[in-house]
Amino acid sequence: MITIINYGSGNLKSIRNGFLKVGEKPEITDDPKKIKDADALILPGVGAFGSAMEHLLKYREVIINHIFEGKPFLGVCLGLQLLLTESDESIGAKGLDIFPGKVIKIPPGGKIPHMGWNKLITKNKCPILEGIGNEYFYFVHSYYAQPYDEQIIASSTSYGIEIPAVLYKDNVFATQFHPEKSGNGGLKILENFVNLLKE
């Protein structure tokens, strides 16, 4: 069972609908026991880093245990940023620290928030990007991840600066864009994630 964590930060139905389109029926829940028993976890999210982490604190241990057990995990948009150590958006708030690094604001020069369609630049091989070519993906964000280990950046996109678009290490995957709102390319990413459970 793929489980979407309902921690009060939105974007639940759209990510579930994306999985429905690839033949999967994920469960949306705020029940820590169901989250603990999940075969794969999805961490969606919109909004501010600090308030999202406040709501996520009671799930922190179960999320870390899930990852430690080697089960697939996917963070989407803010769900990617929460995997880092800290964010300039909410000084003093601690992230999940799965990917050591910092979330910083997109510098002046381009329109903020970064909202629209951008093409991925492949950096490192990643299972959820199998079969992805020159598709465009939908972004909406004002902050971006700077992981300390650049080897976990599977792809990036150009927005005046280079913005990490997909982070990946072992069983943990995260996209800064919204795959569920990114047409066929995004659905292919969700399908690839589902296929991890079949291996």
Buried (B, 14 or more C-beta within 10 A) or exposed (E): EBBBBBBBBBBBEBBBEBBBBBEBEBBBBEEBEBBBEBEBBBBBBBBBBBBBBBBBEEBBEBBEEBBEEEBBBBBBBBBBBBBBBBBEBBEEBBBBBBBBBBBBEBEEEEEBEBEEBBBBEBBEEBBBBEEBEEBBBBBBBEBBBBBEEEEBBBBBBEBEEEBBBBBBBEBBBBBBBBBBBBBEBBBBBBBBBBBBEEE
